[in-house]
Amino acid sequence: MTVYMVFEPPPPRGDALKRAERIAFVPDRFTWSAFLLAPLWMLWHRLWIVLAGYIGVSVAISLALRAAGVDADARSFALMLFALLIGFEATSLRRWTLRLKGWREVGAVVGDSRETAEQRFFDYEARGERPRETAAASPPPPPPPVAPRATPDVVGLFPQPGGGG
């Protein structure tokens, strides 16, 4: 089962039905299309800043390894590792871009497929509750203060502090 982060568009434009149609469900998993075809995946999702960064980092890696005298196989391997990183972080990059555009994270829902996740989310919405408030949730309370010990224990083979030895 996959966890889907749910984002709603920036403040109201149009009626609730159009707004509900624009809600984005971003899966939290490895993205094969981003790993294999990163620039096309970024264009598909309109991640312009991410695409510019990807091109810049790819060119920098290539030029730096070429200047260091690294052979073509090792350069290809390095770029493949970078593509693997993109595959793992693709959904994080997409969530970052949505937040940058003013979208609000409203919850998370689990489902076998996107359709199942959407059904569960809108079931919660119909009941007037949210699966998990993430953006507006209050932080957990701080831990209670701990009184300092008069003589802290020493770990290892060292003598106790203040001891004679």
Secondary structure, 3 states (H helix, E strand, C coil): CEEEEEEECCCCCCCHHHHHHCCEEEECCCCHHHHHCHHHHHHHCCCHHHHHHHHHHHHHHHHHHHHCCCCHHHHHHHHHHHHHHHHHHHHHHHHHHHHHCCCEEEEEEEECCHHHHHHHHHHHHHCCCCCCCCCCCCCCCCCCCCCCCCCCCCCCCCCCCCCCC
